[in-house]
């Protein structure tokens, strides 16, 4: 499933609407239901209204009725890590028991694997 997740993120990266930064990002979330949900970054002239690929993938997952993500792949040109806001959003949907795997993949296909808890060790939670 890891390779399918990575390929989905790489594939959707080409749909990114990165009109200002030129930094295209694709994300693919593996839901606890076994399905893959994708998203890409969508920039806006009003910069604050831009939405990251990771959050768009999570929104697609939730829109289909799944609220737990067990893994995410993020594809960028340089293997960049998710921003702090995306880390917090992802933490809202990780399994209560267990861990979310995070795969960052660069334009050459190199993969850096970690976990959400390593990226956000002290998440905010109500």
N, C-alpha and C positions, 0 to 999 in steps of 0.2 A: 504494500500500500504506500510505502514511503516514496517509491519512484513515481507512482501515479500522481501523488500529491505534488511532488516537485515539478513534474511535467505540466500539470494543470496550472501551477503558478507561473511557470515560464511562458506557457501559451497565452494566458490572459494578460500578461505584461504588455503585449503588443497592442492591447486595447486601451492602455492608459491615456488619459487626457491631461498631459503634462505640458500645457501651453506656456507656462511661465518658467518653471524650473528645468524642463527638459529631462527630468529624472523620473523615468517610468518605473512603476512598481506593480508587480502582480502578486497576489496572495491567494492561497488555497487552504481552506480549513477542512479538516476531517472531523465531521460530526460524530457524536456517539452512536448515531443511527447508521454509520458506515458509509454515508454519502459525502461527496466532496462538494464544497461550495466555494465559488471563486469571486474575487473582486479585484479591481484595479484602482489606482489613485485617480481622482477627478479634481482638477484644479479649477479655480474660479477667479475672475478679475478682482473680486472682493476676497483677498487671500484667506481671511478667517473662515470662509465658507468652503474652502477646499477640504476634501475628505480623503484620508489615507486608504490604501488598498486593503490593509488588514481589517479596518473597521467596516469597509464595504463588504468584505467576505463574511464577517460575522453577521452583518445585517441580512445578507442573503440567507445565511443559515437560519437565523431566527424567523425570517419571513416564511420559511418552509416548515416551521414548527419544531425545530431542534434547538435546544438551549445549552448543550454541552459540547465543547470542542476538545478533542483528545490530541490534536496535532495541528500545526500550521507550517506551511512552506511559504517563504517570501523570496521573490525573485527580483533582483536589481542588477545593474551593470557591474557593481563592485561588491556585492554580498553584504550590503548595509543592514544594520540591525533596525528593529522597529523603534519608533519614537516612544517617549514616555507615555503619551496619551494612549497609544495603541497597546502598550504593555498593560496599562490599567484596564482598558476595555477587555482585552483578552483574559485577564485574571477573573473577570466577572463570569466568564463562561467556561473556565477550566473545571475538570472534575472535582467534586468535593473531596473525594478520596482518590488520590493518584496525582498524576503530573501531566502537563501538556508539553509534548515534544515540539521544539522549534527548529526548523531547518532554514538557514539563510543560504541562498544559492546565487552565485555571480554569473556574469555573462558567458563564462567559459564552462559552466556546469559544475564548478567546485562547490562543495557543500560544507557548511559549518553547522554542526549540530549541537544544540544545547537544550535547556529546559526553561520554561517560563519562570520558575522559582529562582533560577540563577540570574535571569534578566531583571526580575522584580522581586527581590527577597522580602520586602516589607510592604506588601500591597495594602491599599486602603480598602476597608470593608466595613459596612454598617452592621 
